[in-house]
Amino acid sequence: MSWLRAAVIRAVEAGAGGKDNITRTVRNVAGTVVYHAGNAVVEGAKIIQDRIILQEILSQVQLCSKLEELLLKKKLFNDGDSPQLHAEKFCGHTVFQVNTLLSAARMRLHNAREEREHFDEASNQILVHLKTKES
């Protein structure tokens, strides 16, 4: 982002000769814009990285859940069990799995909403700062 600041400063110095208050003001504003834009980029990168990690964890949980389901199918079906009893046992386990996945989905939704709020706050702060500098 320093290339942006340097380009703005050079343009102002070329236009104004670099000797009046406009140059100083533009340098200050350009530095502030670059600082806030850099922070916004860092926050955006964190959000993307967190989502990638969350997807990897979710895929591992789903794999473990599937393996556990297959293992329970084998363990729960005893020689004396009727197919109906086996289905009831398996249904109870399926309800537990669905509840677990639902809890994980709720947590992801909560985290995504928080991330969006933080990003919106950062964007609003940048806009407010730029508006105050224009005044």
N, C-alpha and C positions, 0 to 999 in steps of 0.2 A: 504494500500500500504506500510505501514511501515514494514510489515512482509517481503516484497521483499527486502527492503533496508537492514534489519537486516540479512537476509539470505546471501546476497552478501557480506556484511562486514565480517560475520563469516567465509565464505568460503575463503576470501582473507587472513584473519588473521590466519586461520589454515594452509594455504599454504605457507604464507610468514613469519609467526611468528609475524606479526603485528608490525614490527619495521622499515620498510623501507618506502620510498616514494610511493611505489605502493599502500600500504594500505590507505594512506591519499588520494591519487588520486582517488582510487576506492570509498572511502567513499563520496568524493565530487561529483563524477559523479553519484553515486547511489542516493544521496540526490536530485540532480538536476533532474534525470530521474523520481524519485517518484513525485517530485513537478509538473513537466510538465504533467506526466501521470494523476495525480489527477486533474489538470486543464482541461485536455481533457475529463475526465470522467464527470466532472461537466458540461461542455459545452454540451456534448452529452445528459446528463439527462435533461438539459434545453430545448434542441431541441425536445426531446421526449415529455416532459410535454407540450410544446407549441402546438405540433401537436395534442395531446389528447384534449386540451382545444379548439383548432380550430375545431376539429371534433364535439365536443359537441355543440359549437355555431352554426355550420352549420346545425346540425340536428334540433336545435331549430328554426332556420330561415326557414328551409324547412317545419317544422310543422306549423309555423305561416303562411307561404305562402299558404299552402294547406288549412288551415282554412279560410284565407282571400279569396281564390279562391271560396270555397264553399259558403261563405257569399255573395260574389259578384254575383255568379250565381243566388242566390235567389233574391237579390236586383235588379239586372239589368233586370230581365225578368218581365216586367210589363204586365198587361192584354192586352194593346193595341199593344204591340210589336209583330212584326212578328218574326218567327224563324230566318230569315236571319239577321234582325237588332240585335237580341240578339247575334247571332254568331259573328257579327262584333264588338259589344261591348266587348264580351268575348275575342276575338282575340287581341284587343288592350291591354287588361289587361295581357294577356299571354305574349305578346311582352315585356311589362314592367317587368314581373317576370323573363323572360329569360335574359334580360339585367342586372337585379339585380344579378342574379346568376352568370352571366358571369363576372361581376365586382368582385364578391367575389372570383371566381376561379382565376382571374388574380392576385389578392392580395395574395392569398395563394401561387401561383407559384412564385411570387416575393419574398415572405418571405422564401420559401423553397430554392430558389437560394442563398439568402443572408446567410442562415444557412449553406448551403453547402460550400460557400466561406469562412466563418469564421472557419468552421471545417477544411477545407483544409489548411488555413493559420496556424492554431494551430499545425496541423500535420507537416507541413513544418518547423515551428519554432523548434519543437522537434527534427526533423531530422538534421537540421542545427546545433543545439546546440550539439547534440551527435557527429556529424562529427568534430566540432571544438575541442571537448574534446579529440577525438581520435588522432588528429594531434599533 
